[in-house]
Amino acid sequence: MITFEAYMEFINIRDIWSVKNHNFNDIALNIFQYQAKNNVVYAKYLELINQPPHTIHHFEQIPFLPISFFKTHHVVTGSFVPEHTFESSTTTGSTPSKHAIKDLDLYHTNSLQIIEDKLGKISSYEIFGLLPSYLERGNSSLVDMVQFLMEHNKQSHHFYLDDFESLIEAMASTSRKKLLFGVSFALLDFAKIHSVQFPDLTIIETGGMKGRVKEITKLDLYQKLQLSFKESSIFSEYGMTELLSQAYSDENHIYTCPPWMRVLPRKDNDPFSHSANGHTAALNIIDLANIHSCCFIATDDLGKVYTDGRFEVTGRLDISDLRGCSLMAV
């Protein structure tokens, strides 16, 4: 296996977008070896769990960094001045995750390629955002992505808090297909008041129920929304501050990853396991677009991973801060 330094001499960072099944393992291992040497936080974590990088020979063996390290440490590979820093939402008194972004254009181009693979050319849509909880705080990766897509389309910034009448009026005024990114609780509030009949409307539900209303399942959420948006297509986005890539669902809320992303199951009571024997599992994520932070993340989400790589999200771990973080307490 060639070194990552040699690999990078002839492979541009943007070539992660040409990753296929046949070369995913080699590329993931090269990036792992590089990050194990050049990401101070990840290297220390591997040392503390007694996992020498040279013993890893397949991407399924790679140790995953607990996601809550993004709350307590500066998780970067190499040394650079961030072009931007994304921050997660927080509940009262909690610490936000922070993701230092070396190349904002990489994030934008990555996101555009993923969503166009799902929906076709984004230029055929007029894009709207119903994202109050994200707009109310700064440095949201989701707001940044939606704003970039609007600017890519050379359209107005259609962001709304709770002015549903203005949103309906704006959607009615365009002849293009409509694409609405909406946080879950705001879409529910919208659905309680209005029944919208736009057959060319696609809704991307982005999550965001935590701490706002009583938690409901994705199935219940879809059923409630479909009653008010009868003629519309409704999908979900799986993304987070700590990832540069997104996964989009079908109408049965089953997610598909882009080729440079993998979701792997682990036992919810063992952060170092690599399987869950077909049961509901905690989710580990490989996102090769995270080349400047960490590509290998153990999330706090629970779900099921199918043999074809698709996955669903069914909930969250009861313990919000993963046990591994105590190894490197600040």
N, C-alpha and C positions, 0 to 999 in steps of 0.2 A: 504494500500500500504506500503510495507516494505521500510526502508530507503535505500539510495544508498550504505551507508557503509556496511550494513548487506548484501545487494544484492551482493556487490563485494566480500564478503567472500566466496561465493560459485559459482560465475559466473566469469570466467576469461575474461579479456578484449577482447580476441580473439573470444569469444562466440558471439560477435555481428554478426559474419559471419553465425550464425545459426538462425538469426532473421527471423521470418515468419510473415505473415499477422496477425495471431491470437495473437501474443505476442508483436508486434511492439509497440502498444500503451503503454503497461505497461513498457517496457524497455525505450522508449523515455521519458516517464514521470519521471521515476526514474533518468535518466541522467539529465533531465531538473532541477529537484529539487536539485541535487548535484551541477550542474554548477551554479545555481542561488545562492548557498551559497558560492561556492569555486572559482568562477571566478569573480575577483574584478570588471573588466570592465562591464561584463554582469550584475552583481548584481546592480551596480550603475545605469546602463541603465534602468533596471526594476524599480528601485526606482524612477527615474526621470519621467518615463512615468506612474507612479502610478499603477503598475501592481504587486500586491502581489503574490508570487509564489503559495501560498496555494489555490488560487482561480482557478488554472488551473487544469482541470480534463480530458482533451483530447489533443492529440498532435496538433490538428488543432487550439487549442486556444493559443498555446505557442507563445509568442512574439519573433520576429526575429531580431537579431542584425544587423544593417546596415553594409554592407560589408566594407565600407570605414573606419570603426573603425580599421581595420587591417593596415591602413596607419598611423593612429594617435596614437594608443595605443598598449600596449603589451597585446594581447588577449591570456591568458593562464588560465587553470583551475588548481588550486593548485600552488605549487612552485617547480621548477625544473631547472636544467641547461640544456638548449637545446642541443641535440645531433647534430642538424643541424637547419639552418633557411632558408626557401625558400623565395625568393623575386620575385615579379611580374615584368613584363616589364613596362616601363614608356614612356610617351611622354616627350618632352623637358620641363624641369622645374617642372614636376610633382613628387609626392612622391610615392615610391613603396609600395605595401602591403608587410608585413612580417608575416610569419607563423612560429612560433617556434615549432620545432618537437622534442618531447621527445624521441620517439622510431622510428628510421628510418626503422628498420626491420618491424614494424607494417605497415608503408606506403608501403613498397615493397611487403609484403605478401598480403596486401589488394588489391593493383593494379594487382598483378599476378592473384589472384582469380577472379577478375572482368573480365579481358581480356580473361582468359581461359574459363570462362563461355560463352563468346561471340564467340571465335574462336577455342576452343579446345586446346589441349596441345600446349603450346608455343614452346616446344622443336622440334616440327615438322617444324618450320619456321627458316629461316635466316632473321635476323632483320636489318633494315637499317633506318637511320635518316637523313632527309632533313630538318634541323631545324636551319637555319642560324641566325635568330633573337634571338633564345634562346641560341645558342652556343656562340654568341657574348657577352653575359652577364653571370655573374656567378649566381649560386644558383637557377637555374630554376628547379622547381619540375618535369616538363615534361622531360627535359634532364636527370635528375636523374632517373626517371622511366624507360626511354628507355635504358639507360646505364645499369641499374640493369637487365632488361630483356635480354640484350646481354650477360651479365656476367652469368646469370642464365643458358643460353644456351651454355656457355663455348665457345663463338665465338669471333671473332675480333670485335673491336669497329668500326662499319661502320657509321661514321658521315660525312656529306658532307655539304659544304656551297653552292657553285655554280658550282662545277666540275661535271656536269651532265654526261659527258663521262665516268669518273671513276666510277660513280654510276651505270651506265648501264653495264659496264664491270664487276663490282663486282657482280651484280645481275645475270648476264649471267654465271658466273663461279660456281654457287652453284646448286646442284641438289635438295636441299630442297625447299619447298614452300617459297615464299618471302613475307615479311611484311614490308611495308614502312610507317613510321610515317613522315608526311610532313606538314610544315606550309603552309597556303593557298597560299600566294603570291609566295613562292618558287615552289610549285607544278604547279602554273599557268605559271611561267617562264619556268619550265621544259617542260610543255605541248606545249608551243609556239615553242620550238626548236626541240623536239623529239616526235615521235610516237612510243610508246613502246608496243611490242607484247609479253607480258608474261601472259599466261592464268592462271598461278599459283601465280600471284601477287595480294596481298590485300593491298590497300592503306587506311591508317587512316589519314584523314585530321583533323588537330588540331586547326583550326582557325588561327588568327594572321594576319588579313588583316589591322587592324587599323593603320593608319598613314603611310602605305607603298604604297598602290595603291588605286584607287577609289573603294569605297565599292560596292560590288555586293551581290545579294541574294544567299542563299545556292543553290537554284535551278539553277541559272545561273552558279554558280561555278561548280556544279556537271556536268552540260551539257558541259561546256568547257573542263573539265578534261576527261569526258567519250569519247570525240572525239579523244583524243590522247592515252588514255589507254582503248582501245575498249574491250579488253578481260579480263580486271581486275575488281575486286570487289572494290568499293569505299564506305567507311563509314566515319563517323565523330566521334570525341571524344569530349565530353563536360567535361572539367575539369578546375580547376583554382588553383592558389596559395593557396587560403584560404580553399580549400577542400582536404581531403585525398582520397576521392573516385572519380570515373569517371563514366560517362554514355556514352554508345556507341549507335550510330544510326543504323537504317537499311538503305537500299539504297534509301529510300524516305525521308531521313534526319529526321526521328522521333526517339527520344531517349528513351531508356529503362534504368531504374535505377536498381542497385543491391538491394536486399531486405532490406538492412539497410539504404537505402536512399529514401527520398520522395521529390517531387517537388510540391509545392502548389502555387496557383495563389493569387495575391493580386491586388487591383485596383492601377493603375499606378499613381494616384493622391492622394493616401491615404496609407501611410506606415503601418498603423495599421489595415487595412482591412484583411479579410481572404477569400475573394472570389472575382470573377470578372464577375459572371453571364454569363459564356461561351464566353466572349470576350477575345481579346488579353489582356494579363495581365503582370504585373511585376512578377518575379519568386522568391519565397521563397524556401529555401532548408534546409531539415533536412539531415545531414550526421552524423550518429552515430559513424563513425570512427574518428570524430573530438573530441574524448573523452577528449583530453588534451588541447583543445583550446575552441571552441564553436561549438556545433552541429547545431545551429539554426541561419541561415544567410539569410538576405534579400539582394538579389543580385541587380545589376543594369540592368539585362537582361530582355527583353520582350519576351513573347512567348505565347503558348497555352498549357494547360494541359488537357489531355483526361481523361475520366472517369476510364480507366483502369490503370492510373498512368503514361502512356507514355507522352512525351512532345516534343514540338519543340521550337526552338529559332528563333525569327523573327527580333530581333534588340536590341537596348539598349535605356535606358531612356535618355532623353535630358539632364537632370541634372545628372552629373557624380558623384557628392558627395551627398549622400542621406541626406535629411533634418534633420534626427534624430541626425546626428553628431554634430549639433550646440548645442545640449544639454550638450555636454561634451567637449567643446572647450578646447584645450590645452593652 
